[in-house]
Amino acid sequence: MSVLPDEPDFDEVYDPATLAALRLAADATLLFTICPKARCRRAGCCRGQPLACLIRLTPAVPPPARHCLARLTEAHRDGLDFDDAERECADAIDDLARWRTAVSAGRPQAARFDRSPMATLRTLYRTLDAVPGGLPPLPCWEDD
């Protein structure tokens, strides 16, 4: 069953790099821990349609943590390499790390699958290089 009743088949709408970047963004915020799809919770990562999950579930993530994704994608669009982006977004990355720690502490299944936030963010940043036109800013990453 679909997360949103009228959502398209994202595998047909988005190229593989964009799907990978969206899944990594969902994974960076540990959305799989609150995803309604059991396969995502069991796998410990997004296995569904990531844009739908980002839109629906990101509001549960505190704004400072979700700003990390917005700031990193903006830094990528500005042409910064990852090391410069990491320095530029250090406070937002710390906010995301605190969120991930809090989620992992409350959910043993999240801790089991939790990779370093930096490893996930570095992989996301590298993946953005392959996204045609870059990942657009997503309103769900901004303040409510």
C-alpha positions as CSV (number, residue, x, y, z in Angstrom):
1,M,0.0,0.0,0.0
2,S,1.2,3.5,-0.9
3,V,2.1,6.1,1.8
4,L,0.1,8.7,-0.2
5,P,-2.8,7.3,-2.1
6,D,-2.1,9.4,-5.3
7,E,1.7,9.3,-5.3
8,P,3.3,8.3,-8.6
9,D,5.7,5.4,-9.0
10,F,8.8,7.3,-8.0
11,D,11.1,4.7,-9.7
12,E,9.6,5.9,-13.0
13,V,9.5,9.7,-12.2
14,Y,13.0,10.1,-10.8
15,D,16.4,9.1,-12.1
16,P,18.4,6.6,-10.0
17,A,20.7,9.3,-8.6
18,T,17.9,11.5,-7.4
19,L,16.2,8.5,-5.8
20,A,19.4,7.6,-4.1
21,A,19.9,11.2,-2.8
22,L,16.3,11.3,-1.5
23,R,16.7,8.0,0.3
24,L,20.0,9.1,1.8
25,A,18.3,12.3,3.0
26,A,15.5,10.2,4.6
27,D,18.1,7.9,6.2
28,A,20.2,10.8,7.5
29,T,17.3,11.9,9.7
30,L,16.4,8.3,10.6
31,L,12.9,8.6,9.2
32,F,12.8,4.8,8.9
33,T,12.2,4.6,12.7
34,I,8.8,6.3,12.2
35,C,8.0,5.1,8.7
36,P,4.6,3.3,8.4
37,K,6.3,0.7,6.1
38,A,7.6,-2.3,8.0
39,R,10.2,-3.1,5.4
40,C,11.9,0.3,6.0
41,R,11.8,-0.2,9.8
42,R,13.2,-3.8,9.4
43,A,15.9,-2.7,7.0
44,G,16.9,0.3,9.0
45,C,16.8,2.6,5.9
46,C,14.4,3.8,3.3
47,R,13.1,1.0,1.1
48,G,10.0,2.8,-0.2
49,Q,9.2,6.1,-2.0
50,P,11.6,8.6,-0.3
51,L,10.0,11.9,-1.4
52,A,6.6,10.8,0.0
53,C,8.3,9.9,3.3
54,L,10.3,13.1,3.4
55,I,7.1,15.2,2.8
56,R,5.0,13.3,5.3
57,L,7.5,12.4,8.1
58,T,10.1,15.2,8.1
59,P,7.9,17.5,10.1
60,A,8.5,15.1,13.0
61,V,12.2,16.0,12.9
62,P,13.1,19.2,14.9
63,P,13.8,22.2,12.6
64,P,17.5,22.5,13.6
65,A,18.1,18.9,12.6
66,R,16.3,19.2,9.2
67,H,18.1,22.5,8.4
68,C,21.2,20.4,8.1
69,L,19.9,18.8,4.9
70,A,18.8,22.2,3.5
71,R,22.1,23.8,4.2
72,L,24.2,20.9,2.8
73,T,22.2,20.8,-0.5
74,E,22.6,24.6,-0.7
75,A,26.3,24.3,-0.1
76,H,26.4,21.7,-2.9
77,R,24.6,24.0,-5.3
78,D,27.1,26.7,-4.4
79,G,29.9,24.4,-5.5
80,L,31.5,23.8,-2.2
81,D,33.4,20.5,-1.7
82,F,32.3,18.4,1.2
83,D,35.1,19.5,3.6
84,D,34.2,23.2,3.0
85,A,30.5,22.4,3.3
86,E,31.2,20.5,6.6
87,R,32.9,23.5,8.0
88,E,30.2,25.9,6.7
89,C,27.4,23.7,8.2
90,A,29.1,22.5,11.4
91,D,26.4,23.8,13.7
92,A,23.6,22.2,11.6
93,I,25.5,18.9,11.4
94,D,25.8,19.0,15.2
95,D,22.1,19.5,15.5
96,L,21.5,16.5,13.2
97,A,23.9,14.4,15.2
98,R,22.1,15.3,18.4
99,W,18.8,14.3,16.8
100,R,20.2,11.0,15.6
101,T,21.6,10.3,19.1
102,A,18.3,11.1,20.7
103,V,16.4,8.8,18.3
104,S,18.9,6.0,18.6
105,A,18.8,6.2,22.4
106,G,15.0,5.7,22.4
107,R,14.9,3.0,19.7
108,P,17.3,0.1,19.9
109,Q,16.5,-0.8,16.2
110,A,17.8,2.6,15.2
111,A,21.0,2.2,17.1
112,R,21.6,-1.2,15.4
113,F,21.5,0.4,12.0
114,D,22.9,3.8,12.8
115,R,26.0,4.7,10.8
116,S,28.0,7.8,11.6
117,P,26.0,10.9,10.5
118,M,29.2,12.1,8.7
119,A,29.4,8.9,6.7
120,T,25.7,9.2,5.6
121,L,26.1,13.0,4.9
122,R,29.4,12.4,2.9
123,T,27.7,9.7,0.8
124,L,24.7,12.0,0.3
125,Y,27.0,14.8,-0.8
126,R,28.8,12.6,-3.3
127,T,25.5,11.3,-4.6
128,L,24.3,14.9,-5.3
129,D,27.1,15.2,-7.9
130,A,25.1,12.7,-10.1
131,V,21.7,14.4,-9.6
132,P,20.8,16.2,-12.8
133,G,20.4,19.9,-11.9
134,G,21.0,19.1,-8.2
135,L,18.4,18.3,-5.6
136,P,15.9,21.2,-5.4
137,P,15.3,22.8,-2.0
138,L,12.5,20.8,-0.3
139,P,10.0,22.9,1.8
140,C,9.8,20.1,4.3
141,W,13.4,20.9,5.4
142,E,12.5,24.5,6.3
143,D,10.7,25.8,9.3
144,D,7.0,25.0,9.7
